[in-house]
Amino acid sequence: MIKRNSSYFPGAVALVAAAILIAGGTAIASNTGFKANVPIVLNPAGAETLVGDNWLSIPYHNPYITIGGFCTQVGLASTGGATVAKATVASLDPVTGVITTVTCGSATASPSPALCAPGAPLPLPAGCLVAPRGYLVRQPAAAGGPASLIIVGSHNPNQDIRVFNGTVSAGVCTPVQPAQKGDNWVSIPYHTTAVTFADLCNSAGLSSTGGATVAKARVLVLDPVTGVNSFANCGSATAPTLNLFLGRAVQIREPNTGDGFCPTPVKTFVPAHF
C-alpha cells in the first residue's frame, strides 16, 4: 500500500492505494485511468481579477478531443441564447505569449475531431484540446455553473513536457521575457510523485543551481479562490515550502540556455509519477 501524508498538501490531498483526494474533491485511480472531482471557483461579475481563473490539469489521454467535448462532458455552461454567460477555456502559447480563448458552445470549440487527432497537420485548430498543456477555465457565476468538474482520462507515460522561453525581436531569446512569452502552463499527472515546487524542479531537471547571479527556473501556481499567485525559484529556500495541488496546472518559466532560438525547447522532461 502506498500512502502519501496529507499534511504535504493543503486541502487534505492524500493517496491511499488507488484513491486520491484532490483539493477537497475525490479522484479514483487505477491501472486504466482516473476519475477526478476537481473543484473550481466561479468567475465573478464586475471588475476583472484573477479570482475564478482555474488553471486545470487534463489527463494526457482523455475522451474530450476538443474544447467543445470537454465543456459538454464536464458540465460547463455552453448552451442558451446570446444573453447567457457561457464558460470559456483558454490556452497560452509560451513561444508567442498569445492566449487563445474559446467560448463553450461556439463553433470554434468543436472542430472536426479528425483535425485534432495525433499526427494531424499543424497548426491545430483553436478548439483542439492538447496534452500536456494546462487550460484556463472560467465559468461565470451568473451562469449558475458547476462548483466542481468530473474529469476523466488516463496517463501517457511516453508524453514529455517541452518548456520554451518565448521570442523577442528577430526570434532571439532573452532570460526574462516580456508579457507572457515563456510562460509554460502544463498539466501535472494526477498520480504525480511531486509534492512541493522543489520536487517538481528536481524531478524535471529545471535550472536550480549556481550563485545569486545565475538565472533559475520559476514555478508558479494560481489560487482561483484568492486570485493570488504562489511562486518560487527552483533551488530557493521557498520552493520546498510551497505545495502543488493535484488537478491544478502549473506555470514553468525556464531561463534562456544560450541556444538563441525559442522554438527549440530549453527543457524537455517526462513528469515523474507513481
N, C-alpha and C positions, 0 to 999 in steps of 0.2 A: 504494500500500500504506500502510495506517495501522499505526503501531507505537507502543504505549504502553510506556514504560520500566518494567520490572518492579520497579525499585527504589522506585517510587512506592507499591507495595502490598506489605505483609508477606505471606508465603506465596506468593511468586512468582506474582502476578497480572499477566498480560500480555495484550495484544490484538495479534495479528498477522493482518492481513487479516480472515478470518472466524472465527478461533479465539480463545477466551478461556480463561485459566486462572483458576479460582475457588478461592482459599484452599486449594490443594492438590488440587482437583478439576479437571475439564475441562468446558468448555461449547463447543458449536459453534453459531455464529450465522449466519444468512443473512437474505435479504430476507423469508423466510416465517416464521422462528421461531427458538427456542432449545431446545437440549437440554443441560441443565447437570447435572453430577455434583457435588452440593453436600454437603460433609462435615457431619456432625452429631456431637454429643457425647452419649453415653448418660447418662441421668439416674440417678445412683447412689442406692442404697437407703440409708436411715438419716436422719440429720439433714437438714432442709430447707436447701438452699443454692441459689445461682444457677448452680452447675455443672450442665451439661446443659440449661440453658434456651436453646434455639435459636430466636432471633427471625429468621424467614426471609422473604425477598422472594419473592413469587409473580408470575410474568409476568402482565401486565394482561389479555391474552387467554390463557385456559388451558382445558384439556379437563375440569377436575375438577368444576366447578359446585358440588358440595357437599363438606363436610369428609370425609364418608364416601368419596366418589370419590377425593379426594386421598389419604387413608390407604391405600386399596386399591391405587391405581396406583403410589404411590411405595414401597410395601412396609412401611409402619408396622404394628406388631403390632395386629391388630384382630379376631382370631378366637380361639376357645378358651373354656373354662369360666370360672366366676367367680374362680378362683384364678390365672388368667393375667393378668399385669400388662400391660395394653394401653396403647398410646400415647394421648396427649391432644393436642389442638390448641386453642389459646385465642386470643382476640382481646380488645382493650381498647377500650372506648368512651371517647374523650377528653372527651366532654361530661359524662358522669356519673361517670367514673372506675371504672365497673364492668367487671370482666374476666369473660368468659364462657368456660368450659372445656367442651369436648365430648370425650367418650371415643370413640376409633376403634371401630367395630363396633357402636355403640349405635344405637338408633332415632333419637335426636336428631341423629346425624351424617348421616343420609341422608333429609332431607325430599324431597318431590317436587321434581324439578328445575324444574318449572314455577313453583314458589314462589320460586325463586332467579333466574329469568330477568330480563334487563333490562326495566324497566317494571313488575315485579311490585309489588303493593301493599306499603307499609311498615306496620309493621316487618317485615323479613325474618326467617325462622326462624333460630334459633341455628346451625343446621347449614349455612347458605349460606357459600360462600367468595367474598368480595367484594374485588375490587381497587379501589384500590391499598393496602388495609390490609395491614400486616405481621402475621404469625402466629407465635405461640409454640408450638413443637413440643417435647414432652417424650416421649422414648422410654425407658422403664425398662430399665436394664441387665439386670435379671433376665429380661426377655422375650427376650433374645438378638436384639435388633432390629438393623437395618442401621447400618453406620458412615457411610453416605452415602445420599443420595436423588437419583434421576434426576428432575429437574424439567423439564417441557417447557411450551412456550407461545410466544406472540409478544407484541409490544408494541402498545399502543394509543396512538398519538401524540396523540390527542384527549382522553385521560383526564387530568384535572387532579388535583392533591392539595390537599385543603382542610384547613387547620390551624385547630383550635379551641382555646380556652383554658379549657374547663370551666365549671362552675357552682358557686355557693355559695348561701347563703340568698336566697330570693326571686328566684333566677335572675340575680343580679348578679355580674359577673366581678371578680376581683382579679388583680394582676400575678403573684402567687405562689399557686398552687392547693394545697389540702390533698390528701392521699392521692395518687391517680393521675389526678385531673382535669387535663386539659390535656396529658396525655402522649399524643402522636400517634405511634403506631408505624406507619410507612409502608414500602411496598416501593420499593426503588430499582431502576430499569430495569437489565436485565442488560447493556445496552450504554451505560451512563451515561458522560458525559464528565467527571463529577465524580470526582476522585481523593482529595481531602482534605475534612475538615469545612468548611474555608474555601471550597472550590469549591462545595460544596452550598449554603452560606449565601449566597454571591454569586449563583449561578445561580437560586436560588429567591427571591431578594429578601427573605430573612429579616432581621429587625432586627439591625443590626450597627454602627450609628454613634451618636455622641453621647458625652458625658462619662461619668465614673465613676458618676454617679447615674442614668444612663439605663438602664432595663432592656432587656437584649438577649436575642435568641433563644439557645437552647441546643440543641446536637446531642449525642446520646449513642448509643454502640454497646456492647452487652454481649458480652463474650468468653465463650462457653459452656464453654471449656476451664478457665478460672480462676474464672469467676463474677464477674469484676471489670468494672465499668463504666468506659469511657473517655468523657469528655465535655469539652466546651469551649463557651464562649460565642462566638457569632459576633462577629467583629471583634477577638477577643483574639489575643495572640501565640501561644497554644497551638493555635488552630484550624487553621493551615496545617501543623502538625506531626503531626496525627492523621489516619490513613488510613481510608477506607471499605473494606469488604470486599464484593466482589460476591457476591450471594446472601444477604447478611445485611441484615435490615431495620434501620432507624434510628429513634430516637425524637427528635421535634422538640417543643420547648416554646417557644411564642411568647408574649411578654408582652401584656397587655391593651392594645388601641389606643384604648379610650375609647368603643366602641360600647355597652358595658354589657350586651349580650345574647349569651351564649356560643353558642347555636345558630347564630349568624351567623359564618361563618369569619373569622378575623382575617387570614389569608393564604390566597391561592389561587394556585397556580402549576402549570405544566406542566414536569415534570422534563426537564432537558437530556439529550440523548443523541446518539450518532453517527447 
